[in-house]
Amino acid sequence: MENFEYTDYDKITDILMYLSSEITLKFSVVLSKAVSKTDNTRKFLHSECIYNSKYRNVNESLSIIRTMNTYYFLIDLKNDFLGSIVLRPGDVEILKMLLNQKVLPWFFGNKTAFQIRDNKLYLGEYSGTVMFAQSDYKYLGFTPMVITYEDGRSKQGIRVNINNQDTFADLDIDTFMTFVNIIKCTDMYNAACNLVNYVKMPPYGINQFKSAGLGSGGYRNDMGSYNKRNNFLDNKKKS
């Protein structure tokens, strides 16, 4: 089995919560990158500078330099990788402002978007869908809604559309406030540092699997090979 080192890793990702079975909120830190747009040589985020020491009893000294400029939240769409939303620190500040000023007042305040009539929860007046737009094709849309369960109970909720009307997650107020808490309360730089420190601590090579494309993927076994998982090509052969 291969021996992996700290500097072998390209990225670390935390899965923070599931907005639906197909939509996941993650936090990622990129650990390596190309040297430049024209030089595709790999450069790890940790580098060390050697220089003549200013101390008379030491010839050379070392300084550690970390490139910590690529960390982000990811709203990951399981079946549409290109449609996933990357939220960098600047995006998060804008999103936080929209949540505070436009979305949260639907649930908390003098005039909410919900009414109770005859002991039943209804959707009342509200200002319309709140949009967080990165481009014409990448956006989050927030719309209040009443979520009704099979037993007849109702609860305040919100629909989060991602890029279009067909891709969405319906969240009750408790789940939505978990999302809000993560977005508003996470210190992204400190979170990135914690993940980088985690990568640096062995052991390595735990529960390894290959990324599953059309014909590959699976968890690594004790012999160093990969047990294949069900994939498109396997299913195609059986049909």
Secondary structure, DSSP 8 states (H G I E B T S, - for coil): -----GGG--EEEEEEEESSSSEEEEEEEE-EEESSSS---EEESEEEEEEE-SSTT-SEEEEEEE----EEEEEEETT-GGG-EEE-HHHHHHHHHHIIIIIGGGTSSSS-SEEEETTEEEE------EEEESSSS-EEEEEEEEEE-TTS-EEEEEEEEESSSSSEEEEEHHHHHHHHHHHHH--HHHHHHHHHHHHHSS----S-EE---SS--EEE-TTSSEEE---HHHHHHH-
